[in-house]
Amino acid sequence: LTFTLDHSKGADHLWQREEEITEVSLAETFAQHINDRALYCVDTKSWYLWNGVRWEGDKRQHISLLSRRLVQHFAKLALKDGNVHLVKRLSSLSDVSAYGTN
């Protein structure tokens, strides 16, 4: 099961103001990237990935890895812009998968 960021869905989008970058806004952005490929089940508190045939439990924690990659991507963009404060803020929000998106 492979899972990568879909950069065609606006991964390079940064918010208008730094204050808009919160756990919720990152989770919403993350949800856009995993749309129709992953689901969070509130009852079992588990992530499920679509393998093309059926939903499988995320036993290898691909979702956690993918959420960290998304935050790292935004941190790299902030660093490129010289915004060290934003890089620090993003590093404190490194695993948005913990918030569930469905």
C-alpha positions in Angstrom: 0.0 0.0 0.0 1.7 3.2 -1.1 0.5 6.6 -0.1 2.1 10.0 -1.1 1.1 13.6 -1.0 -1.0 14.8 -3.9 0.7 18.1 -4.6 -1.9 18.9 -7.4 -4.5 19.6 -4.7 -2.8 22.8 -3.4 0.0 21.5 -1.1 1.8 24.7 -1.7 -1.0 26.8 -0.2 0.0 28.9 2.8 -2.5 30.7 4.8 -3.0 34.5 4.6 -1.9 35.1 8.2 0.3 33.0 10.4 -2.4 33.0 13.1 -4.6 31.0 10.8 -2.3 28.0 11.0 -3.8 25.9 13.8 -4.3 22.2 14.4 -7.7 22.5 12.9 -6.6 24.3 9.7 -3.8 21.9 9.2 -6.2 18.9 9.8 -8.6 20.4 7.2 -5.8 20.8 4.7 -4.7 17.2 5.5 -8.2 16.0 4.9 -8.2 17.6 1.4 -5.1 15.6 0.6 -6.4 12.2 1.8 -9.9 12.7 0.5 -11.4 9.4 -0.7 -8.2 7.5 0.2 -8.4 7.4 4.0 -11.1 7.5 6.6 -11.0 7.9 10.3 -13.5 5.9 12.4 -14.4 7.6 15.6 -15.9 4.5 17.1 -12.6 2.5 16.8 -10.3 5.6 16.9 -8.5 4.1 13.9 -7.5 5.1 10.4 -8.5 3.0 7.3 -6.9 3.2 3.9 -8.5 2.4 0.6 -6.4 -0.2 -1.2 -8.5 -0.1 -4.5 -10.7 -3.0 -3.4 -11.6 -2.5 0.2 -10.7 -0.5 3.3 -7.8 -1.7 5.4 -6.7 -0.7 8.9 -3.7 1.5 8.9 -1.5 -0.9 10.8 1.7 0.6 9.5 0.7 4.2 10.4 0.9 5.6 6.9 -1.5 8.4 7.9 0.7 9.6 10.7 3.7 9.6 8.4 1.7 11.4 5.7 0.5 14.1 8.1 4.1 14.7 9.3 5.2 15.0 5.6 2.5 17.6 5.0 3.6 19.7 8.0 7.3 19.3 7.0 6.4 20.5 3.5 4.8 23.7 4.9 7.8 24.1 7.2 10.2 23.9 4.3 8.2 26.6 2.5 8.3 28.8 5.6 12.1 28.3 6.0 12.6 29.1 2.3 10.8 32.4 3.0 13.0 33.0 6.1 10.1 32.7 8.5 11.8 30.8 11.4 9.0 31.6 13.8 6.5 29.8 11.5 8.9 26.8 11.2 8.9 26.5 15.0 5.1 26.9 15.2 4.6 24.1 12.6 7.1 21.8 14.3 4.9 21.9 17.4 1.9 20.8 15.2 3.7 17.9 13.6 1.0 15.1 13.6 -2.3 16.4 12.5 -3.6 12.8 12.0 -4.2 12.7 15.7 -7.1 15.0 15.2 -9.1 12.8 12.8 -10.8 14.4 9.8 -14.1 12.6 9.4 
